[in-house]
């Protein structure tokens, strides 16, 4: 079950233009919310990889974090870390 909370962010005109360009580069019709969610997942995956590589998080924290990612990103992180 996904728990939703309402959080709003303000974007500059330039940031919205960048977001729209990202949307154009993706095959299919994705909302700004979907694109931002994907970017957050990508950033989270990078953070997990970096923190784990530098021994700044435990195996348990790493695995709990991986569980929060879509399968394709879990595989990508594991492959980079050769786990």
N, C-alpha and C positions, 0 to 999 in steps of 0.2 A: 504494500500500500504506500502510495506517495503522499506525504504530508506537504501541503502547500502553505506558504506564508506570503503575505503581500509585502513585497519590497520594491521600491521604485528607485531607478537611477536616472540621473539627468545626463543626457548626452549632448555634446556640442553639435553644431551643424556638421562640422568636419567628421566627427565620430559616426554620425548617422550616415553620411556619404560613404565612409569606409565600410560600415556594416552592410549597406546596400550593395556595394561592390562585392563583398564576400558572398552575399545571397546570390548574385548573378553568376558567380563561379561554380555554384553547386547545381548539379542536374536535379531538376524537380522544383517544386514550388514550396519553399520552406519559409515559415514566418520568422520575424526578427527574434522572437522568443526562442524558437528552435535553434537558430544559428548561435545565439548567445549561450544557450545551454550546451551546445556542442563545443564552443570555445572554452567554456568553464571546465568541461570534462577534459579537454585537451591540456589545459593549464594544470588541472589537478593531477593528471597522469604524469606530466613533466615534474611536478613538485614531488610526487611519490618517488619517482625514479631517482631524482636528485638527492632527496633526504635519505633514502635507503642506501644509495651508493656511498654517501658520506657518513653512514652509520649514525644518523641523527634521529632515526626512528627504529623501533624494534620490529622483529618479524611479525609479531601480532598486529602492530599498528599498520604495517605495510599491507598485510593480508586483509585487514578490515577496510583499508582504503581501496584496495583492488576490487573488493566486493561492491563498492559504490560506482564502479565504472562499467560501461557497456562491455560485452564480451570481446569485441574487436580491439578495444583499447587495453583490456587486461592482457590479451595475447601480445600486443605490441610492447607493453612495458616488460613483460616477462622475457620476451625475445631480446630486448635491449640489455637486460640484466643477465641473460642466459641462465635463467632459473629453471 
